[in-house]
Amino acid sequence: MVTESIQIRITVSSQIDDLLEKVAKKLGKKKSMVARELMEQKLYDLGLIQKGLSEIE
């Protein structure tokens, strides 16, 4: 399975931006990477990723 990267833009409050910045620095990652990982984890927790993959099969 070949995945294509798509870029999106999100708007967050300054408080969320500050939190993302602090977490990113602590983890040694880019802020955008932390935000992406959080979004993917939430989609997984909600079962949306599993549902999408099962529809492919």
C-alpha positions as CSV (number, residue, x, y, z in Angstrom):
1,M,0.0,0.0,0.0
2,V,1.5,3.3,-1.1
3,T,0.6,6.3,1.0
4,E,0.7,9.8,-0.3
5,S,1.5,12.7,2.0
6,I,-1.1,15.5,2.1
7,Q,-0.4,18.8,3.8
8,I,-3.2,20.5,5.8
9,R,-3.4,23.6,7.9
10,I,-5.1,23.9,11.2
11,T,-5.8,26.8,13.5
12,V,-5.4,26.4,17.3
13,S,-5.6,28.7,20.2
14,S,-2.5,30.3,21.6
15,Q,-2.7,28.1,24.7
16,I,-2.8,24.9,22.5
17,D,0.1,26.3,20.5
18,D,2.1,26.9,23.7
19,L,1.4,23.3,24.9
20,L,2.4,21.8,21.5
21,E,5.6,23.9,21.6
22,K,6.5,22.7,25.1
23,V,5.8,19.1,24.4
24,A,7.7,19.2,21.1
25,K,10.7,20.7,22.8
26,K,10.6,18.1,25.5
27,L,10.3,15.2,23.0
28,G,12.9,16.8,20.6
29,K,10.3,16.8,17.8
30,K,8.8,19.4,15.5
31,K,5.6,20.9,16.7
32,S,3.8,19.8,13.5
33,M,4.9,16.2,14.2
34,V,3.5,16.2,17.7
35,A,0.2,17.7,16.4
36,R,0.0,15.0,13.6
37,E,0.7,12.2,16.1
38,L,-2.0,13.4,18.5
39,M,-4.5,13.7,15.6
40,E,-3.7,10.2,14.4
41,Q,-3.9,8.8,17.9
42,K,-7.3,10.4,18.4
43,L,-8.6,8.9,15.1
44,Y,-7.3,5.5,16.2
45,D,-9.0,5.8,19.6
46,L,-12.3,6.7,18.0
47,G,-12.1,3.6,15.8
48,L,-12.1,5.7,12.6
49,I,-8.8,4.3,11.3
50,Q,-9.8,0.7,12.0
51,K,-13.2,1.3,10.3
52,G,-11.5,2.8,7.2
53,L,-9.0,0.0,6.9
54,S,-11.7,-2.7,7.3
55,E,-13.7,-1.1,4.5
56,I,-10.7,-1.5,2.2
57,E,-10.5,-5.3,2.8
